[in-house]
Amino acid sequence: MHHLSSFRREVPSLRRFGRAMTAEQRGADVSVLELISEMVAADAPNVEGKSREMIYRDYLKILHKNIDACDVSFGAKCSPLSWQCAWLKVVEGFANSEVATVVDKSVVEVENLLARHQSEAARQSPARVLIIEDEALIAYDLKRIVAQIGHAVVSVARTKRAAIEQFHKAQPELVLSDVQLEDGETAGIEAAAEIGLHASVPGIFITAFPELLLKGVQGEPAYLIAKPFDPRIVQATIRQALFLAGGAVSRTPSMA
């Protein structure tokens, strides 16, 4: 069961989940604020009695409502259910029965959705990936992780300047970047801002302090991975980012 203090600790993860499902920050963060308002307005016993999966269920309902009701300027689309289930299991660490509670399906339905996701992910077209990382061993590890799911690293940059040069030279379809580089504590994000990453060329950021970029402040990234990273989470995030970007993905029917 979750008390208010536990719920407060969950907020950054909810932001991460919502951003990953929509490929943008605004809708995800607005939905977190709406959930917080609902939780605060509720009776304390009801709040403190909610399990983690029930909190995610309530958040996902709000997220879907906001995305469905959004105007053009709001801009987001929401990832299909099979991809939501995979993220909840791999990244958020829920068991199948807990995923079923979040998405309001049976365990058998969740198992089928996870199988569907596996099939869809296997059909992703190979993508060109730029790695921005100043530590050689970490860059090597990331390159190996990227290759394991069929994508190609076209270049590795160690500095902001090199990242910008290599982006324009290599024309990657995804950027995987550390936040802190050898030429600055936020040089990775600064490079991304100067490059002008957008929905069709998503950027995934890796940092030892993800909570600093999950505060709900304008301009925070849509995709964030914590160091030390789990290869499964890196791969899940790459797949999710490319799926929502669409350009490097084999199009398959989606399940609402």
Residue pairs with C-beta under 8 A, 6 or more apart in sequence:
1 48
1 49
1 50
1 51
2 10
2 47
2 48
2 50
2 51
2 52
2 55
3 47
3 48
4 39
4 44
4 47
4 48
7 39
7 47
7 50
7 55
10 52
10 55
11 32
11 36
11 214
12 210
12 211
12 214
12 215
13 92
13 214
14 32
14 35
14 55
14 56
14 59
15 28
15 29
15 32
15 214
15 216
16 91
16 210
16 214
16 224
17 28
17 56
17 59
17 87
17 88
17 91
17 92
18 27
18 28
18 29
18 31
18 32
18 59
18 63
19 25
19 28
19 29
19 221
19 222
19 223
19 224
20 79
20 87
20 91
20 222
20 223
20 237
20 240
20 241
21 28
21 63
21 78
21 79
21 83
21 84
21 87
22 28
22 63
22 67
22 76
22 77
22 78
22 79
22 222
22 244
23 76
23 77
23 199
23 202
23 222
23 241
23 244
23 245
24 75
24 76
24 199
24 222
25 218
25 219
25 220
25 221
25 222
26 74
26 75
26 76
27 63
27 66
27 67
27 70
27 74
27 75
27 76
28 63
28 76
28 222
29 216
30 66
31 59
31 62
31 63
31 66
32 59
32 216
33 216
34 62
34 66
35 55
35 58
35 59
35 62
38 58
38 62
39 47
40 47
50 58
51 101
52 94
52 98
53 94
53 98
53 99
53 101
53 102
54 101
56 88
56 92
56 94
56 102
57 101
57 102
57 103
57 104
60 84
60 102
60 103
63 78
64 78
66 74
67 74
67 76
67 77
67 78
68 78
70 76
77 244
79 87
79 240
79 243
79 244
80 254
80 255
80 256
81 103
81 105
81 113
81 255
81 256
82 113
82 114
82 116
82 117
82 120
82 254
82 255
83 117
83 120
83 240
83 243
84 103
85 99
85 103
85 110
85 113
85 114
85 117
86 114
86 117
86 118
86 121
86 236
87 236
87 240
88 94
88 98
88 99
88 102
88 103
89 95
89 96
89 99
89 114
90 232
90 233
90 236
91 233
91 236
91 237
94 102
96 107
96 110
96 111
96 114
97 107
99 110
100 106
100 107
100 109
100 110
103 110
103 113
105 113
113 255
116 255
120 243
120 252
121 149
121 239
121 243
123 250
123 252
124 149
124 150
124 239
124 242
124 243
124 248
124 249
124 250
125 248
125 249
125 250
126 150
126 151
126 152
126 248
127 151
127 152
127 172
127 173
127 174
127 242
127 248
128 151
128 152
128 154
128 170
128 171
128 172
128 173
128 174
128 248
129 146
129 151
129 152
129 153
129 154
129 172
129 173
129 174
129 175
129 176
129 238
130 153
130 154
130 155
130 156
130 157
130 163
130 166
130 167
130 170
130 172
130 174
130 175
130 176
131 139
131 142
131 143
131 146
131 153
131 155
131 156
131 157
131 176
131 177
132 156
132 157
132 158
132 163
132 175
132 176
132 177
132 178
132 181
132 188
132 191
133 139
133 142
133 156
133 157
133 158
133 176
133 177
133 178
133 181
133 206
134 158
134 159
134 178
134 181
134 182
135 178
138 178
139 156
141 231
142 153
142 176
142 206
142 234
143 153
143 156
145 231
145 234
145 235
146 152
146 153
146 176
146 238
147 153
148 231
148 235
149 235
149 238
149 239
151 174
151 238
154 166
154 170
154 172
155 166
155 169
155 170
155 172
157 163
157 165
157 166
157 191
158 181
158 182
159 181
159 182
159 183
159 187
160 181
160 183
160 184
160 187
160 188
160 190
160 191
160 194
161 183
163 175
163 177
163 181
163 188
163 191
163 195
164 191
164 194
164 195
167 175
167 191
167 195
168 195
172 201
173 201
173 242
173 245
173 247
173 248
174 201
174 202
174 203
174 204
174 238
174 241
174 242
174 245
174 248
175 192
175 195
175 197
175 201
175 202
175 203
175 204
176 203
176 204
176 206
176 234
176 238
177 188
177 189
177 191
177 192
177 203
177 204
177 205
177 206
178 188
178 205
178 206
178 207
179 185
179 186
179 188
179 189
179 205
179 206
179 207
179 213
180 186
180 187
180 188
180 207
181 187
181 188
181 191
184 190
188 205
189 205
189 221
192 203
192 205
192 221
197 203
199 244
199 245
200 245
200 246
200 247
201 245
202 222
202 223
202 241
202 242
202 244
202 245
203 221
203 222
203 223
204 221
204 223
204 224
204 225
204 237
204 238
204 241
205 213
205 221
205 223
205 224
205 225
206 224
206 225
206 226
206 227
206 229
207 213
207 224
207 225
207 226
207 227
208 226
208 227
210 224
210 225
210 226
213 220
213 221
213 224
214 220
214 224
222 241
223 237
223 240
223 241
225 233
225 234
225 237
242 248
242 249
243 249
